Amino acid sequence: GIPTGIQFWDEVNWDEVSKLEDRSLVLTDHNQMSQKVADKFPKGRVEWIVDHHAKTNSHPEAKDDVHEGVGSACSIVQEAFTERGIS
């Protein structure tokens, strides 16, 4: 799906998330999962990668918006939100 907002790691109710069998993840400013993140999401559940670092092809099934020439992943996120009319 399309993200409707941003939540930070420490704002998430992980007990509720674990109940969602179809949960997926958008990786932002990283294109690989840390072990902490991987423990919360089954392999293959990365839906989208928004990043400005070099591609690693860690999640070939995911849509990717990787723009190595951009200075910040925040710029890519804002462009995606603007394109979708999300403010």
Backbone as a chain_set.jsonl record, in Angstrom:
{"seq": "GIPTGIQFWDEVNWDEVSKLEDRSLVLTDHNQMSQKVADKFPKGRVEWIVDHHAKTNSHPEAKDDVHEGVGSACSIVQEAFTERGIS", "coords": {"N": [[0.802, -1.174, 0.0], [0.178, 2.358, 0.035], [2.011, 4.588, 1.978], [0.529, 6.406, 4.655], [1.417, 8.095, 6.497], [4.088, 8.875, 8.788], [5.776, 6.919, 11.151], [7.85, 6.608, 13.972], [10.348, 4.333, 15.212], [10.287, 4.04, 18.072], [7.717, 4.81, 18.614], [5.949, 2.897, 17.894], [3.495, 0.437, 18.566], [4.434, -2.514, 19.247], [3.302, -4.923, 20.071], [0.742, -4.861, 18.991], [1.383, -4.666, 16.255], [2.586, -7.138, 15.808], [0.393, -8.786, 15.648], [-0.597, -8.463, 13.135], [-0.76, -10.24, 10.371], [-0.159, -9.75, 7.686], [1.731, -7.746, 7.633], [4.001, -5.257, 6.436], [6.948, -3.494, 5.316], [8.489, -0.324, 4.849], [11.606, 0.586, 3.953], [13.567, 3.237, 4.906], [16.112, 5.432, 4.187], [17.871, 3.45, 4.503], [18.873, 0.411, 3.017], [18.985, -2.119, 3.79], [17.939, -4.426, 6.302], [18.396, -4.073, 9.785], [19.263, -6.396, 12.38], [17.518, -6.069, 14.503], [15.262, -4.978, 13.271], [14.687, -6.984, 11.386], [13.896, -9.041, 13.058], [11.309, -8.346, 13.647], [9.906, -8.431, 11.279], [8.925, -10.742, 8.855], [11.048, -12.385, 6.475], [11.203, -11.047, 3.211], [9.188, -9.198, 3.409], [9.597, -6.57, 2.834], [8.361, -3.839, 1.346], [8.946, -1.495, 0.004], [11.699, 0.55, -0.799], [13.261, 3.453, 0.146], [15.801, 5.446, -0.473], [19.139, 6.894, -0.421], [21.568, 5.817, -0.612], [24.038, 3.548, -2.028], [22.694, 0.989, -4.131], [21.894, -2.274, -2.933], [20.551, -4.527, -3.603], [19.304, -6.131, -1.74], [16.676, -6.685, -1.249], [15.069, -7.751, -3.615], [12.417, -8.016, -4.354], [11.112, -5.759, -3.606], [9.679, -2.538, -4.309], [11.674, 0.108, -5.447], [12.989, 3.288, -4.65], [15.676, 4.494, -5.106], [18.008, 6.859, -5.059], [20.991, 7.752, -5.69], [22.311, 10.16, -6.084], [21.09, 12.066, -4.547], [21.151, 14.092, -1.647], [19.854, 13.452, 0.736], [17.633, 11.11, 2.205], [15.265, 12.075, 3.116], [14.438, 14.016, 1.317], [13.594, 12.461, -0.836], [11.462, 11.084, 0.323], [9.714, 13.234, 0.884], [9.148, 14.091, -1.74], [7.769, 11.821, -2.681], [5.527, 11.819, -0.97], [4.4, 14.306, -1.667], [3.768, 13.854, -4.388], [1.677, 12.105, -4.037], [-0.208, 13.572, -2.764], [-0.091, 13.763, -0.013], [0.253, 15.329, 3.057]], "CA": [[0.0, 0.0, 0.0], [0.827, 3.663, 0.064], [2.072, 5.1, 3.348], [-0.328, 7.553, 4.931], [2.097, 8.902, 7.498], [5.365, 8.348, 9.249], [5.907, 6.609, 12.568], [9.206, 6.273, 14.34], [10.495, 3.03, 15.863], [9.878, 4.047, 19.475], [6.299, 5.161, 18.702], [5.157, 1.763, 17.414], [3.007, -0.557, 19.519], [4.883, -3.751, 18.604], [2.368, -6.015, 20.373], [-0.328, -4.771, 17.987], [1.967, -4.964, 14.944], [2.836, -8.58, 15.693], [-0.884, -9.443, 15.354], [-0.908, -8.245, 11.722], [-0.052, -11.257, 9.598], [0.263, -9.222, 6.389], [2.49, -6.505, 7.814], [5.155, -5.063, 5.564], [7.83, -2.446, 5.783], [9.18, 0.565, 3.924], [12.92, 0.946, 4.477], [13.881, 4.618, 4.567], [17.491, 5.82, 4.473], [18.634, 2.2, 4.632], [18.307, -0.568, 2.085], [19.103, -3.435, 4.419], [17.364, -4.44, 7.638], [19.216, -4.471, 10.916], [18.694, -7.587, 13.016], [16.392, -5.597, 15.319], [14.11, -4.848, 12.374], [14.417, -8.302, 10.797], [13.183, -9.843, 14.052], [9.893, -7.925, 13.674], [9.282, -8.605, 9.975], [9.379, -11.942, 8.15], [11.822, -12.137, 5.254], [10.376, -10.812, 2.038], [8.086, -8.281, 3.697], [9.965, -5.201, 2.503], [7.496, -3.441, 0.241], [9.448, -0.328, -0.699], [12.954, 1.089, -0.278], [13.459, 4.86, -0.179], [17.165, 5.584, 0.022], [20.088, 7.626, -1.259], [22.826, 5.063, -0.577], [24.21, 2.621, -3.155], [21.808, -0.185, -4.13], [22.5, -3.533, -2.495], [19.679, -5.608, -4.074], [18.988, -6.981, -0.595], [15.25, -7.022, -1.296], [14.72, -7.574, -5.026], [10.962, -8.005, -4.527], [10.593, -4.461, -3.18], [9.756, -1.353, -5.164], [12.719, 0.949, -4.874], [13.272, 4.657, -5.037], [17.038, 4.717, -4.646], [18.596, 7.943, -5.841], [22.312, 7.947, -5.078], [22.775, 11.537, -6.226], [20.358, 12.937, -3.63], [21.888, 14.21, -0.392], [19.103, 13.001, 1.899], [16.444, 10.301, 1.934], [14.1, 12.909, 3.438], [14.013, 14.67, 0.069], [12.883, 11.46, -1.636], [10.193, 10.855, 1.026], [8.85, 14.387, 0.658], [8.687, 14.032, -3.124], [6.769, 10.752, -2.781], [4.312, 12.289, -0.299], [3.832, 15.381, -2.476], [3.177, 13.238, -5.575], [0.453, 11.394, -3.635], [-1.104, 14.5, -2.099], [-0.027, 13.569, 1.44], [1.014, 16.424, 3.678]], "C": [[0.852, 1.246, 0.0], [0.856, 4.15, 1.507], [1.179, 6.316, 3.51], [0.276, 8.457, 5.991], [3.393, 8.225, 7.897], [5.274, 8.076, 10.738], [7.331, 6.202, 12.838], [9.219, 5.015, 15.199], [9.942, 3.032, 17.285], [8.427, 4.473, 19.684], [5.384, 3.981, 18.376], [4.75, 0.859, 18.571], [3.29, -1.929, 18.907], [4.002, -4.947, 18.925], [1.235, -6.034, 19.347], [0.199, -5.127, 16.598], [2.151, -6.463, 14.764], [1.561, -9.363, 15.387], [-1.259, -9.341, 13.873], [-0.106, -9.222, 10.871], [0.503, -10.723, 8.287], [1.075, -7.941, 6.515], [3.683, -6.46, 6.865], [5.86, -3.784, 5.988], [8.345, -1.615, 4.618], [10.505, 0.923, 4.593], [13.27, 2.34, 3.978], [15.273, 4.958, 5.076], [18.379, 4.615, 4.8], [18.061, 1.243, 3.604], [18.558, -1.992, 2.541], [18.5, -3.333, 5.811], [18.426, -4.781, 8.67], [18.569, -5.711, 11.537], [17.476, -7.225, 13.856], [15.117, -5.493, 14.48], [13.718, -6.211, 11.808], [13.657, -9.203, 11.764], [11.69, -9.533, 14.07], [9.153, -8.208, 12.37], [9.819, -9.855, 9.286], [10.125, -11.566, 6.87], [10.866, -11.972, 4.066], [9.241, -9.842, 2.26], [8.462, -6.82, 3.483], [9.213, -4.834, 1.235], [8.133, -2.359, -0.626], [10.736, 0.117, -0.016], [13.096, 2.517, -0.786], [14.824, 5.231, 0.398], [18.013, 6.409, -0.937], [21.467, 6.983, -1.214], [22.88, 4.103, -1.769], [23.28, 1.414, -3.011], [22.571, -1.432, -3.705], [21.741, -4.741, -3.033], [19.37, -6.607, -2.973], [17.545, -7.468, -0.616], [14.749, -6.822, -2.724], [13.22, -7.511, -5.282], [10.359, -6.631, -4.238], [10.669, -3.426, -4.292], [10.896, -0.516, -4.597], [12.769, 2.321, -5.516], [14.634, 4.967, -4.434], [17.672, 5.717, -5.602], [19.917, 8.323, -5.192], [22.804, 9.38, -5.153], [22.102, 12.52, -5.286], [21.072, 12.939, -2.288], [21.18, 13.638, 0.815], [17.899, 12.18, 1.469], [15.172, 11.091, 2.235], [13.557, 13.606, 2.197], [13.189, 13.718, -0.786], [11.515, 11.18, -1.013], [9.236, 12.005, 0.766], [8.311, 14.406, -0.767], [7.594, 12.98, -3.286], [5.455, 11.177, -2.133], [3.624, 13.367, -1.132], [3.135, 14.827, -3.709], [1.845, 12.583, -5.262], [-0.534, 12.287, -2.888], [-1.152, 14.331, -0.587], [0.79, 14.704, 2.029], [1.236, 16.154, 5.151]], "O": [[2.081, 1.189, -0.031], [-0.169, 4.126, 2.187], [1.083, 7.153, 2.612], [-0.31, 9.483, 6.339], [3.739, 7.15, 7.407], [4.759, 8.896, 11.498], [7.954, 5.523, 12.021], [8.221, 4.676, 15.835], [9.205, 2.12, 17.663], [7.953, 4.496, 20.82], [4.171, 4.068, 18.567], [5.559, 0.554, 19.447], [2.481, -2.448, 18.138], [3.949, -5.896, 18.143], [0.821, -7.1, 18.89], [-0.479, -5.824, 15.844], [1.899, -6.996, 13.684], [1.64, -10.495, 14.911], [-2.145, -10.06, 13.41], [1.096, -9.04, 10.678], [1.539, -11.198, 7.821], [1.098, -7.132, 5.587], [4.285, -7.484, 6.54], [5.421, -3.086, 6.902], [8.604, -2.139, 3.534], [10.517, 1.5, 5.68], [13.269, 2.596, 2.774], [15.571, 4.79, 6.259], [19.491, 4.762, 5.307], [16.857, 1.272, 3.348], [18.372, -2.947, 1.786], [18.546, -2.271, 6.433], [19.253, -5.668, 8.457], [17.419, -6.023, 11.224], [16.511, -7.987, 13.915], [14.034, -5.872, 14.926], [12.535, -6.546, 11.762], [12.86, -10.038, 11.336], [10.891, -10.379, 14.471], [7.922, -8.227, 12.345], [11.031, -10.014, 9.148], [9.845, -10.532, 6.263], [9.861, -12.673, 3.952], [8.401, -9.675, 1.376], [7.73, -5.925, 3.905], [9.408, -5.444, 0.184], [7.899, -2.302, -1.833], [10.844, 0.064, 1.209], [13.057, 2.765, -1.992], [14.983, 5.321, 1.615], [17.66, 6.6, -2.1], [22.432, 7.55, -1.726], [21.87, 3.88, -2.436], [23.1, 0.884, -1.915], [23.733, -1.623, -4.065], [22.23, -5.866, -2.935], [19.195, -7.796, -3.24], [17.227, -8.525, -0.071], [14.077, -5.832, -3.011], [12.793, -7.005, -6.32], [9.208, -6.376, -4.593], [11.592, -3.431, -5.107], [11.059, -0.445, -3.379], [12.618, 2.488, -6.726], [14.736, 5.615, -3.393], [17.844, 5.449, -6.791], [19.952, 9.12, -4.255], [23.646, 9.776, -4.347], [22.494, 13.685, -5.227], [21.548, 11.897, -1.838], [21.823, 13.359, 1.827], [17.227, 12.509, 0.491], [14.117, 10.807, 1.668], [12.345, 13.765, 2.051], [12.197, 14.124, -1.392], [10.522, 11.052, -1.728], [8.066, 11.778, 0.458], [7.136, 14.708, -0.979], [6.595, 13.228, -3.962], [4.384, 10.924, -2.684], [2.403, 13.346, -1.288], [2.037, 15.268, -4.05], [0.972, 12.51, -6.128], [-1.576, 11.817, -2.431], [-2.134, 14.709, 0.052], [1.887, 15.002, 1.557], [1.856, 16.963, 5.841]]}, "num_chains": 1, "name": "protein.A"}
